[in-house]
Amino acid sequence: MRVVLAEDLFLLRDGLVRMLEAFGFEIVAAVESGPELTTALAELEPDVAIVDVRLPPSHTDEGLQCALAARRARPGLPVLVLSQHVEQLYARELLADGAGGVGYLLKDRVFDAEQFIDAVRRVAAGGTAMDPQVISRLLSRRAQDEPIGGLTPREREVMELVAQGRSNAAIAAQLVVTERAVAKHTSNIFAKLSLHVSDDDNRRVLAVLAYLEGGRESGADREHGPGNRGRRSE
């Protein structure tokens, strides 16, 4: 799997390169600035991009904006964004096209090699990998919003794990329930979020987007929006 990596801190960039190569990834470019990232994404067309939010020269959200521009030029380009702090706006911007193939992790997660590599692979496959702290923050803020507020405590647990990009089997194992029970919960979640019958993988991405947006947009609108052209997530 071909990877473009953008991180301005040399030690972290070098460590990520070594870790990814150890797990069989091919690093086609490891860059440290926004302009270098833009060029690498356009010329090398990687299978996945791993991008620090803050890159030179602006040191604001240049990495994120470069990644979003690359996704507009190449719809569906898998992008995993790394951030030092929880910024809900970044997560919403990443998921705004509803196409999947996106992830947002805090940099602390890269020190857990298995967790980090699993996130890279899920994103590259067209799924989502949202940091648990982002989802937890959103859960507390959106608890009273409709239709998110209509989810039961167990459904919110399932939704949190879906938002992290977990499969039904992984959710069942973590919650110590059957896959059939998880399937029932996800079906109820889709119904409460007004996500009508369609490709189940695509609905998982749309459900995450609805979760991040607090259910402000109607399910019918999402079903007919750009997210309906998304890649399969599991």
Kinemage of the C-alpha trace (Angstrom):
@kinemage 1
@onewidth
@group {chain A} dominant
@subgroup {mainchain}
@vectorlist {calphas} color= white
{ca met a 1} P 0.000 0.000 0.000
{ca arg a 2} L 1.487 3.321 -1.119
{ca val a 3} L 1.537 6.118 1.481
{ca val a 4} L 2.223 9.851 1.394
{ca leu a 5} L 3.127 11.105 4.882
{ca ala a 6} L 3.168 14.771 5.921
{ca glu a 7} L 4.586 15.693 9.344
{ca asp a 8} L 6.844 18.670 10.101
{ca leu a 9} L 8.510 17.190 13.217
{ca phe a 10} L 11.469 15.159 11.981
{ca leu a 11} L 11.592 12.610 14.816
{ca leu a 12} L 7.868 11.842 14.581
{ca arg a 13} L 7.992 11.713 10.787
{ca asp a 14} L 10.964 9.354 10.836
{ca gly a 15} L 9.315 7.181 13.483
{ca leu a 16} L 6.100 6.921 11.478
{ca val a 17} L 8.030 5.992 8.337
{ca arg a 18} L 9.828 3.193 10.186
{ca met a 19} L 6.613 1.914 11.775
{ca leu a 20} L 4.652 1.906 8.513
{ca glu a 21} L 7.454 0.188 6.632
{ca ala a 22} L 7.644 -2.458 9.361
{ca phe a 23} L 3.997 -3.277 8.669
{ca gly a 24} L 4.538 -3.565 4.926
{ca phe a 25} L 3.528 -0.083 3.715
{ca glu a 26} L 5.484 1.656 0.959
{ca ile a 27} L 6.280 5.287 1.811
{ca val a 28} L 6.361 7.045 -1.556
{ca ala a 29} L 6.905 10.489 0.027
{ca ala a 30} L 7.534 11.832 3.534
{ca val a 31} L 7.220 15.633 3.476
{ca glu a 32} L 7.197 18.458 6.005
{ca ser a 33} L 5.191 21.321 4.452
{ca gly a 34} L 1.881 22.116 2.790
{ca pro a 35} L 3.297 22.867 -0.685
{ca glu a 36} L 5.307 19.611 -0.647
{ca leu a 37} L 2.193 17.693 0.387
{ca thr a 38} L 0.107 19.207 -2.408
{ca thr a 39} L 2.734 18.248 -4.980
{ca ala a 40} L 3.172 14.712 -3.629
{ca leu a 41} L -0.574 13.989 -3.573
{ca ala a 42} L -1.048 15.282 -7.112
{ca glu a 43} L 1.959 13.577 -8.685
{ca leu a 44} L 2.192 10.280 -6.770
{ca glu a 45} L -1.513 9.394 -6.317
{ca pro a 46} L -0.999 7.336 -3.139
{ca asp a 47} L -3.394 4.729 -1.749
{ca val a 48} L -3.655 6.726 1.482
{ca ala a 49} L -2.366 10.037 2.849
{ca ile a 50} L -1.399 10.491 6.511
{ca val a 51} L -1.356 14.192 7.268
{ca asp a 52} L -0.564 16.405 10.243
{ca val a 53} L -3.225 19.130 10.549
{ca arg a 54} L -0.689 21.889 11.168
{ca leu a 55} L 2.054 22.226 8.567
{ca pro a 56} L 4.401 25.005 7.433
{ca pro a 57} L 4.297 27.652 6.225
{ca ser a 58} L 1.088 28.735 8.007
{ca his a 59} L 1.199 26.280 10.945
{ca thr a 60} L -2.616 26.565 11.206
{ca asp a 61} L -4.714 23.939 9.421
{ca glu a 62} L -2.666 23.855 6.242
{ca gly a 63} L -2.271 20.063 6.233
{ca leu a 64} L -6.027 19.556 6.520
{ca gln a 65} L -6.801 22.055 3.777
{ca cys a 66} L -4.239 20.466 1.435
{ca ala a 67} L -5.821 17.071 2.066
{ca leu a 68} L -9.341 18.394 1.444
{ca ala a 69} L -8.209 20.036 -1.800
{ca ala a 70} L -6.644 16.747 -2.900
{ca arg a 71} L -9.932 14.926 -2.151
{ca arg a 72} L -11.813 17.436 -4.290
{ca ala a 73} L -9.372 16.836 -7.135
{ca arg a 74} L -9.434 13.069 -6.586
{ca pro a 75} L -12.760 12.113 -4.946
{ca gly a 76} L -12.456 9.320 -2.421
{ca leu a 77} L -8.726 9.775 -1.763
{ca pro a 78} L -8.246 8.133 1.676
{ca val a 79} L -6.928 10.631 4.215
{ca leu a 80} L -5.973 10.056 7.854
{ca val a 81} L -5.413 13.331 9.705
{ca leu a 82} L -3.299 13.577 12.860
{ca ser a 83} L -3.852 16.361 15.388
{ca gln a 84} L -2.375 17.355 18.721
{ca his a 85} L -5.758 18.377 20.137
{ca val a 86} L -9.444 17.557 19.641
{ca glu a 87} L -10.949 19.911 17.053
{ca gln a 88} L -14.491 18.885 16.138
{ca leu a 89} L -14.528 21.186 13.106
{ca tyr a 90} L -11.712 19.175 11.522
{ca ala a 91} L -13.701 15.957 11.881
{ca arg a 92} L -16.808 17.546 10.353
{ca glu a 93} L -14.831 18.992 7.427
{ca leu a 94} L -13.274 15.609 6.699
{ca leu a 95} L -16.643 13.860 6.635
{ca ala a 96} L -18.571 16.626 4.875
{ca asp a 97} L -18.643 14.928 1.452
{ca gly a 98} L -20.023 11.731 2.995
{ca ala a 99} L -17.683 9.612 0.889
{ca gly a 100} L -15.780 7.848 3.658
{ca gly a 101} L -12.095 6.992 3.471
{ca val a 102} L -11.297 9.487 6.238
{ca gly a 103} L -9.843 9.359 9.720
{ca tyr a 104} L -9.007 11.791 12.496
{ca leu a 105} L -6.698 10.644 15.304
{ca leu a 106} L -4.894 12.395 18.103
{ca lys a 107} L -1.134 12.039 17.813
{ca asp a 108} L -1.040 10.085 21.065
{ca arg a 109} L -2.652 7.191 19.169
{ca val a 110} L 0.414 6.659 16.974
{ca phe a 111} L 2.291 5.236 19.978
{ca asp a 112} L -0.073 2.262 19.937
{ca ala a 113} L 1.226 0.623 16.767
{ca glu a 114} L -1.591 -1.890 16.320
{ca gln a 115} L -4.312 0.704 16.850
{ca phe a 116} L -2.647 3.175 14.496
{ca ile a 117} L -2.004 0.639 11.727
{ca asp a 118} L -5.571 -0.648 12.036
{ca ala a 119} L -6.835 2.921 11.556
{ca val a 120} L -4.638 3.413 8.470
{ca arg a 121} L -5.938 0.198 6.921
{ca arg a 122} L -9.597 1.031 7.652
{ca val a 123} L -9.263 4.469 6.094
{ca ala a 124} L -7.420 3.083 3.059
{ca ala a 125} L -10.300 0.613 2.596
{ca gly a 126} L -12.796 3.495 2.438
{ca gly a 127} L -13.994 3.402 6.046
{ca thr a 128} L -13.752 5.854 8.929
{ca ala a 129} L -11.410 6.006 11.911
{ca met a 130} L -12.445 8.744 14.316
{ca asp a 131} L -10.566 9.248 17.569
{ca pro a 132} L -12.525 8.043 20.631
{ca gln a 133} L -11.934 11.402 22.351
{ca val a 134} L -13.563 13.247 19.429
{ca ile a 135} L -16.567 10.943 19.542
{ca ser a 136} L -16.807 11.201 23.342
{ca arg a 137} L -16.771 15.006 23.149
{ca leu a 138} L -19.483 15.000 20.516
{ca leu a 139} L -21.535 12.499 22.485
{ca ser a 140} L -21.657 14.797 25.509
{ca arg a 141} L -22.463 17.866 23.411
{ca arg a 142} L -25.111 16.210 21.250
{ca ala a 143} L -26.861 14.238 23.972
{ca gln a 144} L -29.989 16.430 23.818
{ca asp a 145} L -30.071 16.957 20.058
{ca glu a 146} L -32.680 15.265 17.896
{ca pro a 147} L -32.563 12.708 16.435
{ca ile a 148} L -29.243 11.895 18.164
{ca gly a 149} L -30.912 12.441 21.523
{ca gly a 150} L -33.404 9.713 20.652
{ca leu a 151} L -30.758 6.993 20.757
{ca thr a 152} L -30.779 4.673 23.758
{ca pro a 153} L -27.625 4.400 25.916
{ca arg a 154} L -26.723 1.095 24.206
{ca glu a 155} L -27.348 2.590 20.745
{ca arg a 156} L -25.062 5.488 21.627
{ca glu a 157} L -22.375 2.984 22.651
{ca val a 158} L -22.782 1.225 19.305
{ca met a 159} L -22.816 4.550 17.427
{ca glu a 160} L -19.605 5.608 19.142
{ca leu a 161} L -17.887 2.427 17.956
{ca val a 162} L -19.360 2.743 14.453
{ca ala a 163} L -17.963 6.290 14.340
{ca gln a 164} L -14.541 4.906 15.233
{ca gly a 165} L -14.842 2.661 12.171
{ca arg a 166} L -15.386 -0.663 13.955
{ca ser a 167} L -17.052 -3.566 12.155
{ca asn a 168} L -20.112 -5.326 13.613
{ca ala a 169} L -17.888 -8.229 14.686
{ca ala a 170} L -15.466 -5.884 16.484
{ca ile a 171} L -18.351 -4.038 18.176
{ca ala a 172} L -19.899 -7.335 19.294
{ca ala a 173} L -16.599 -8.468 20.794
{ca gln a 174} L -16.044 -5.205 22.662
{ca leu a 175} L -19.586 -4.993 24.051
{ca val a 176} L -19.756 -8.753 24.690
{ca val a 177} L -22.944 -9.219 22.673
{ca thr a 178} L -23.822 -11.149 19.520
{ca glu a 179} L -23.337 -9.762 16.025
{ca arg a 180} L -27.090 -10.179 15.560
{ca ala a 181} L -27.667 -7.809 18.489
{ca val a 182} L -25.268 -5.280 16.982
{ca ala a 183} L -27.022 -5.541 13.611
{ca lys a 184} L -30.333 -4.840 15.356
{ca his a 185} L -28.899 -1.783 17.110
{ca thr a 186} L -27.393 -0.391 13.905
{ca ser a 187} L -30.696 -0.938 12.107
{ca asn a 188} L -32.466 1.046 14.846
{ca ile a 189} L -29.835 3.789 14.605
{ca phe a 190} L -30.295 4.062 10.836
{ca ala a 191} L -34.057 4.325 11.292
{ca lys a 192} L -33.811 6.999 14.001
{ca leu a 193} L -31.389 9.019 11.848
{ca ser a 194} L -33.779 8.708 8.866
{ca leu a 195} L -31.201 6.841 6.785
{ca his a 196} L -33.371 4.810 4.459
{ca val a 197} L -32.585 1.437 2.916
{ca ser a 198} L -29.440 1.560 0.769
{ca asp a 199} L -25.931 0.109 0.799
{ca asp a 200} L -25.324 -0.683 4.486
{ca asp a 201} L -21.649 0.353 4.382
{ca asn a 202} L -22.570 3.716 2.918
{ca arg a 203} L -25.191 4.239 5.610
{ca arg a 204} L -22.511 3.703 8.263
{ca val a 205} L -20.560 6.673 6.859
{ca leu a 206} L -23.736 8.757 6.624
{ca ala a 207} L -24.642 7.847 10.211
{ca val a 208} L -21.240 9.083 11.402
{ca leu a 209} L -21.761 12.331 9.495
{ca ala a 210} L -25.232 12.749 11.041
{ca tyr a 211} L -23.711 12.030 14.445
{ca leu a 212} L -21.071 14.724 14.000
{ca glu a 213} L -23.617 17.230 12.699
{ca gly a 214} L -26.054 16.541 15.504
{ca gly a 215} L -28.813 15.441 13.146
{ca arg a 216} L -29.394 18.912 11.714
{ca glu a 217} L -29.659 17.674 8.128
{ca ser a 218} L -32.525 15.391 7.134
{ca gly a 219} L -31.761 11.792 6.258
{ca ala a 220} L -33.569 12.161 2.934
{ca asp a 221} L -31.274 15.003 1.940
{ca arg a 222} L -28.197 12.941 2.866
{ca glu a 223} L -29.450 9.945 0.899
{ca his a 224} L -29.578 12.005 -2.275
{ca gly a 225} L -26.390 13.956 -1.589
{ca pro a 226} L -22.782 13.308 -2.640
{ca gly a 227} L -22.301 10.726 0.112
{ca asn a 228} L -24.400 8.256 -1.885
{ca arg a 229} L -21.446 7.914 -4.229
{ca gly a 230} L -19.057 6.899 -1.407
{ca arg a 231} L -16.760 3.911 -1.370
{ca arg a 232} L -17.526 0.812 0.658
{ca ser a 233} L -16.341 1.137 4.246
{ca glu a 234} L -15.932 -2.375 5.552
